[in-house]
Amino acid sequence: MTDPPENETAARKIAKGRSWKQISSAMDSTDGPLAEDYSAELDLFEGGDIDKHLWAKCLVQADGDAAKAKWQYIKDRVADAVAKRAEAQRREQEQKRAELDAEKRRIEQVAAEKKKQTAESLRAERLRAEKEAAKKIEAQKQQEEDLTFVVIMTACALIIAIVIFFIVKMAAK
């Protein structure tokens, strides 16, 4: 018997310790039947787990020869197992794709919501800054008015003081 190719040996090493479900789900849909498929189907047949319709078909095709029908039956069941595994893999990939699409939509929704919240917070911040600026301008105007009042009052007091000074000086002469 020849040694298996190096990549096949590596694949066997990787597959060692993994469950059938893990191995079969990792298979590419173009992979053919595995040795385990044949032994599993033979065990099922010998255990009495037989698809009666397929068995009848195989018996008819083998012209009633049970031995030939048995091996054809196992070949057909193995082919079905490969097809079922490929279909399960396709469904799993579709499910993963759907989950990824749903996650992508959820992320896009979250991003849109954050963008909306950011826009709203920027709008609120701008409004707050505008109100604050308006308050500062109003306070500045009030300070200018207060200063103008103080300057006018000081000027009036100065004029009154000068007038009183001249009156007193004139009265003293």
GROMACS elastic network, one bead per residue, 0.5 to 0.9 nm:
[ bonds ]
;  ai    aj funct       b0    kb
    2     5     6  0.89319   500
    3     6     6  0.84482   500
    3     9     6  0.89232   500
    4     7     6  0.82415   500
    4     8     6  0.62084   500
    4     9     6  0.63608   500
    5     8     6  0.52658   500
    5     9     6  0.64177   500
    5    10     6  0.88117   500
    6     9     6  0.51417   500
    6    10     6  0.62927   500
    6    11     6  0.86469   500
    7    11     6  0.60891   500
    7    12     6  0.85977   500
    8    12     6  0.61771   500
    8    13     6  0.86266   500
    9    12     6  0.50359   500
    9    13     6  0.62497   500
    9    14     6  0.86788   500
   10    13     6  0.50243   500
   10    14     6  0.62266   500
   10    15     6  0.85527   500
   11    14     6  0.50751   500
   11    15     6  0.60309   500
   11    16     6  0.85337   500
   12    16     6  0.60054   500
   13    16     6  0.52039   500
   13    17     6  0.85786   500
   14    17     6  0.79641   500
   14    18     6  0.80685   500
   15    18     6  0.55608   500
   15    19     6  0.82972   500
   15    22     6  0.86596   500
   15    23     6  0.64443   500
   16    19     6  0.85602   500
   18    21     6  0.81547   500
   18    22     6  0.61287   500
   18    23     6  0.64738   500
   19    22     6  0.51784   500
   19    23     6  0.62791   500
   19    24     6  0.85597   500
   20    23     6  0.51124   500
   20    24     6  0.59125   500
   20    25     6  0.82993   500
   21    24     6  0.51902   500
   21    25     6  0.58556   500
   21    26     6  0.84462   500
   22    25     6  0.52375   500
   22    26     6  0.62065   500
   22    27     6  0.88676   500
   23    26     6  0.52491   500
   23    27     6  0.65421   500
   24    27     6  0.52469   500
   24    28     6  0.86157   500
   24    85     6  0.66087   500
   24    86     6  0.86927   500
   24    89     6  0.81161   500
   25    28     6  0.81725   500
   25    85     6  0.74408   500
   25    86     6  0.85257   500
   25    88     6  0.77027   500
   25    89     6  0.58047   500
   25    92     6  0.82351   500
   26    89     6  0.80202   500
   27    30     6  0.81658   500
   27    31     6  0.65683   500
   27    85     6  0.83231   500
   27    86     6  0.80201   500
   27    89     6  0.78466   500
   28    31     6  0.54962   500
   28    86     6  0.74076   500
   28    89     6  0.79544   500
   29    32     6  0.81851   500
   29    82     6  0.81374   500
   29    83     6  0.80890   500
   29    85     6  0.75130   500
   29    87     6  0.78314   500
   29    89     6  0.70047   500
   29    90     6  0.77077   500
   30    86     6  0.76931   500
   31    34     6  0.84247   500
   31    82     6  0.78718   500
   31    86     6  0.84520   500
   32    79     6  0.82852   500
   32    82     6  0.65201   500
   33    36     6  0.81299   500
   33    37     6  0.62097   500
   33    38     6  0.78206   500
   33    78     6  0.65169   500
   33    79     6  0.69335   500
   33    81     6  0.77553   500
   33    82     6  0.57320   500
   34    37     6  0.51628   500
   34    38     6  0.71029   500
   34    78     6  0.85654   500
   34    82     6  0.83701   500
   35    38     6  0.54558   500
   35    39     6  0.66327   500
   35    40     6  0.87055   500
   36    39     6  0.51715   500
   36    40     6  0.59038   500
   36    41     6  0.84530   500
   37    40     6  0.51706   500
   37    41     6  0.61095   500
   37    42     6  0.85228   500
   37    77     6  0.87031   500
   37    78     6  0.58199   500
   37    79     6  0.89680   500
   37    81     6  0.71682   500
   37    82     6  0.81942   500
   38    41     6  0.52330   500
   38    42     6  0.60581   500
   38    43     6  0.85409   500
   38    74     6  0.69802   500
   38    75     6  0.76740   500
   38    77     6  0.85476   500
   38    78     6  0.61818   500
   39    42     6  0.50238   500
   39    43     6  0.60471   500
   39    44     6  0.85520   500
   40    43     6  0.51041   500
   40    44     6  0.61982   500
   40    45     6  0.86338   500
   40    78     6  0.88076   500
   41    45     6  0.60942   500
   41    46     6  0.85464   500
   41    74     6  0.60173   500
   41    75     6  0.86837   500
   41    77     6  0.67079   500
   41    78     6  0.67387   500
   41    81     6  0.88949   500
   42    45     6  0.50536   500
   42    46     6  0.60694   500
   42    47     6  0.83605   500
   42    71     6  0.88544   500
   42    74     6  0.65013   500
   43    46     6  0.51673   500
   43    47     6  0.59064   500
   43    48     6  0.86386   500
   43    49     6  0.86648   500
   44    48     6  0.63255   500
   44    49     6  0.51179   500
   44    50     6  0.71401   500
   45    48     6  0.52510   500
   45    49     6  0.54802   500
   45    50     6  0.56979   500
   45    51     6  0.89544   500
   45    70     6  0.82785   500
   45    73     6  0.88407   500
   45    74     6  0.77666   500
   46    49     6  0.74984   500
   46    50     6  0.86831   500
   47    50     6  0.84113   500
   50    53     6  0.87512   500
   50    54     6  0.81727   500
   50    55     6  0.70747   500
   51    54     6  0.54828   500
   51    55     6  0.60943   500
   51    56     6  0.86482   500
   51    77     6  0.89709   500
   52    56     6  0.60229   500
   52    57     6  0.85595   500
   53    56     6  0.52156   500
   53    57     6  0.63063   500
   53    58     6  0.87512   500
   54    57     6  0.50401   500
   54    58     6  0.61807   500
   54    59     6  0.86155   500
   54    73     6  0.68124   500
   54    76     6  0.81786   500
   54    77     6  0.85124   500
   55    58     6  0.51166   500
   55    59     6  0.61334   500
   55    60     6  0.86277   500
   55    69     6  0.73131   500
   55    70     6  0.77522   500
   55    72     6  0.89316   500
   55    73     6  0.61527   500
   56    59     6  0.51077   500
   56    60     6  0.62419   500
   56    61     6  0.86564   500
   56    69     6  0.86820   500
   57    60     6  0.52116   500
   57    61     6  0.62205   500
   57    62     6  0.86377   500
   57    69     6  0.84976   500
   57    73     6  0.85204   500
   58    61     6  0.50519   500
   58    62     6  0.60677   500
   58    63     6  0.85456   500
   58    64     6  0.84754   500
   58    66     6  0.86350   500
   58    68     6  0.81860   500
   58    70     6  0.74501   500
   58    71     6  0.88031   500
   58    72     6  0.61997   500
   58    73     6  0.58160   500
   58    76     6  0.88176   500
   59    62     6  0.50810   500
   59    63     6  0.61350   500
   59    65     6  0.65110   500
   59    66     6  0.63577   500
   59    68     6  0.79339   500
   59    70     6  0.79878   500
   59    72     6  0.87836   500
   59    73     6  0.85472   500
   60    63     6  0.50438   500
   60    64     6  0.58388   500
   60    65     6  0.84929   500
   60    69     6  0.80284   500
   61    64     6  0.76233   500
   61    65     6  0.88507   500
   61    69     6  0.73694   500
   61    72     6  0.88502   500
   62    65     6  0.53533   500
   62    66     6  0.74613   500
   62    67     6  0.86064   500
   62    68     6  0.59102   500
   62    69     6  0.54025   500
   62    72     6  0.82659   500
   63    66     6  0.86458   500
   63    68     6  0.89258   500
   63    69     6  0.84205   500
   64    67     6  0.89207   500
   64    68     6  0.84890   500
   64    69     6  0.74653   500
   65    68     6  0.55534   500
   65    69     6  0.60802   500
   65    70     6  0.86168   500
   66    70     6  0.59107   500
   66    71     6  0.87529   500
   67    70     6  0.51418   500
   67    71     6  0.66409   500
   67    72     6  0.87816   500
   68    71     6  0.54229   500
   68    72     6  0.62357   500
   68    73     6  0.84818   500
   69    72     6  0.50560   500
   69    73     6  0.58336   500
   69    74     6  0.85336   500
   70    73     6  0.50162   500
   70    74     6  0.62487   500
   70    75     6  0.86693   500
   71    74     6  0.50642   500
   71    75     6  0.61542   500
   71    76     6  0.85777   500
   72    76     6  0.61081   500
   72    77     6  0.85295   500
   73    76     6  0.51341   500
   73    77     6  0.61123   500
   73    78     6  0.85754   500
   74    77     6  0.50191   500
   74    78     6  0.60540   500
   74    79     6  0.85388   500
   75    78     6  0.51495   500
   75    79     6  0.62231   500
   75    80     6  0.86491   500
   76    79     6  0.50558   500
   76    80     6  0.62137   500
   76    81     6  0.86267   500
   77    81     6  0.61106   500
   77    82     6  0.87015   500
   78    82     6  0.62921   500
   78    83     6  0.86208   500
   79    82     6  0.51981   500
   79    83     6  0.62787   500
   79    84     6  0.85875   500
   80    83     6  0.50001   500
   80    84     6  0.59356   500
   80    85     6  0.84054   500
   81    84     6  0.50187   500
   81    85     6  0.59902   500
   81    86     6  0.84882   500
   82    85     6  0.50675   500
   82    86     6  0.61164   500
   82    87     6  0.85521   500
   83    86     6  0.50400   500
   83    87     6  0.60826   500
   83    88     6  0.85131   500
   84    88     6  0.60077   500
   84    89     6  0.84484   500
   85    88     6  0.50160   500
   85    89     6  0.60672   500
   85    90     6  0.85292   500
   86    89     6  0.50193   500
   86    90     6  0.61133   500
   86    91     6  0.86269   500
   87    91     6  0.61442   500
   87    92     6  0.84865   500
   88    91     6  0.50754   500
   88    92     6  0.60400   500
   88    93     6  0.85346   500
   89    93     6  0.60957   500
   89    94     6  0.85287   500
   90    93     6  0.50965   500
   90    94     6  0.61487   500
   90    95     6  0.85564   500
   91    95     6  0.60304   500
   91    96     6  0.85258   500
   92    96     6  0.61113   500
   92    97     6  0.84757   500
   93    96     6  0.50156   500
   93    97     6  0.60013   500
   93    98     6  0.84560   500
   94    98     6  0.60176   500
   94    99     6  0.84819   500
   95    98     6  0.50144   500
   95    99     6  0.60770   500
   95   100     6  0.85026   500
   96   100     6  0.60166   500
   96   101     6  0.84523   500
   97   101     6  0.60290   500
   97   102     6  0.84931   500
   98   102     6  0.60599   500
   98   103     6  0.84972   500
   99   102     6  0.50113   500
   99   103     6  0.60642   500
   99   104     6  0.84588   500
  100   104     6  0.59858   500
  100   105     6  0.85450   500
  101   105     6  0.61521   500
  101   106     6  0.85350   500
  102   105     6  0.50883   500
  102   106     6  0.61268   500
  102   107     6  0.85885   500
  103   107     6  0.60740   500
  103   108     6  0.84805   500
  104   107     6  0.50798   500
  104   108     6  0.60854   500
  104   109     6  0.85351   500
  105   109     6  0.60761   500
  105   110     6  0.85830   500
  106   109     6  0.50076   500
  106   110     6  0.61710   500
  106   111     6  0.85208   500
  107   110     6  0.50346   500
  107   111     6  0.60276   500
  107   112     6  0.84571   500
  108   112     6  0.59847   500
  108   113     6  0.84543   500
  109   112     6  0.50088   500
  109   113     6  0.60212   500
  109   114     6  0.84762   500
  110   113     6  0.50048   500
  110   114     6  0.60467   500
  110   115     6  0.84327   500
  111   114     6  0.50343   500
  111   115     6  0.59900   500
  111   116     6  0.84580   500
  112   116     6  0.60431   500
  112   117     6  0.84874   500
  113   117     6  0.60184   500
  113   118     6  0.83764   500
  114   118     6  0.58590   500
  114   119     6  0.83762   500
  115   119     6  0.60233   500
  115   120     6  0.84444   500
  116   119     6  0.50327   500
  116   120     6  0.60419   500
  116   121     6  0.84614   500
  117   121     6  0.59194   500
  117   122     6  0.83562   500
  118   121     6  0.50153   500
  118   122     6  0.59351   500
  118   123     6  0.83784   500
  119   122     6  0.50316   500
  119   123     6  0.60266   500
  119   124     6  0.85102   500
  120   124     6  0.60530   500
  120   125     6  0.84453   500
  121   125     6  0.59069   500
  121   126     6  0.84049   500
  122   126     6  0.59958   500
  122   127     6  0.84696   500
  123   126     6  0.50986   500
  123   127     6  0.61303   500
  123   128     6  0.85488   500
  124   127     6  0.50318   500
  124   128     6  0.60454   500
  124   129     6  0.85073   500
  125   128     6  0.50081   500
  125   129     6  0.60502   500
  125   130     6  0.85067   500
  126   129     6  0.50106   500
  126   130     6  0.60658   500
  126   131     6  0.85812   500
  127   130     6  0.50115   500
  127   131     6  0.61593   500
  127   132     6  0.85172   500
  128   131     6  0.51064   500
  128   132     6  0.60842   500
  128   133     6  0.85380   500
  129   133     6  0.60171   500
  129   134     6  0.84767   500
  130   133     6  0.50305   500
  130   134     6  0.60700   500
  130   135     6  0.85750   500
  131   135     6  0.61497   500
  131   136     6  0.86022   500
  132   135     6  0.50402   500
  132   136     6  0.61974   500
  132   137     6  0.86112   500
  133   137     6  0.61135   500
  133   138     6  0.85052   500
  134   137     6  0.50510   500
  134   138     6  0.60734   500
  134   139     6  0.85223   500
  135   139     6  0.60299   500
  135   140     6  0.84381   500
  136   139     6  0.50125   500
  136   140     6  0.59878   500
  136   141     6  0.85186   500
  137   141     6  0.61107   500
  137   142     6  0.85354   500
  138   141     6  0.50553   500
  138   142     6  0.61350   500
  138   143     6  0.85859   500
  139   143     6  0.61097   500
  139   144     6  0.85627   500
  140   144     6  0.61460   500
  140   145     6  0.85820   500
  141   145     6  0.61240   500
  141   146     6  0.85038   500
  142   145     6  0.50345   500
  142   146     6  0.60379   500
  142   147     6  0.84663   500
  143   147     6  0.59668   500
  143   148     6  0.84306   500
  144   147     6  0.50120   500
  144   148     6  0.60017   500
  144   149     6  0.84984   500
  145   148     6  0.50267   500
  145   149     6  0.61203   500
  145   150     6  0.86035   500
  146   149     6  0.50680   500
  146   150     6  0.62000   500
  146   151     6  0.86319   500
  147   150     6  0.50076   500
  147   151     6  0.60863   500
  147   152     6  0.85145   500
  148   151     6  0.50611   500
  148   152     6  0.60788   500
  148   153     6  0.84819   500
  149   152     6  0.51108   500
  149   153     6  0.59995   500
  149   154     6  0.84003   500
  150   153     6  0.50748   500
  150   154     6  0.59295   500
  150   155     6  0.84198   500
  151   154     6  0.50413   500
  151   155     6  0.60146   500
  151   156     6  0.84989   500
  152   155     6  0.50108   500
  152   156     6  0.60576   500
  152   157     6  0.85127   500
  153   157     6  0.60343   500
  153   158     6  0.84353   500
  154   157     6  0.50184   500
  154   158     6  0.60179   500
  154   159     6  0.85203   500
  155   159     6  0.60994   500
  155   160     6  0.85252   500
  156   159     6  0.50493   500
  156   160     6  0.60619   500
  156   161     6  0.84577   500
  157   160     6  0.50187   500
  157   161     6  0.59978   500
  157   162     6  0.85266   500
  158   162     6  0.61181   500
  158   163     6  0.85338   500
  159   162     6  0.50669   500
  159   163     6  0.60858   500
  159   164     6  0.85264   500
  160   163     6  0.50290   500
  160   164     6  0.60402   500
  160   165     6  0.84323   500
  161   164     6  0.50777   500
  161   165     6  0.60037   500
  161   166     6  0.86388   500
  162   166     6  0.62397   500
  162   167     6  0.85390   500
  163   166     6  0.51965   500
  163   167     6  0.61021   500
  163   168     6  0.85659   500
  164   168     6  0.60082   500
  164   169     6  0.83818   500
  165   168     6  0.51954   500
  165   169     6  0.60265   500
  165   170     6  0.84812   500
  166   170     6  0.58782   500
  166   171     6  0.83196   500
  167   170     6  0.50701   500
  167   171     6  0.59848   500
  167   172     6  0.84562   500
  168   171     6  0.50328   500
  168   172     6  0.60579   500
  168   173     6  0.87800   500
  169   172     6  0.50836   500
  169   173     6  0.65257   500
  170   173     6  0.53198   500
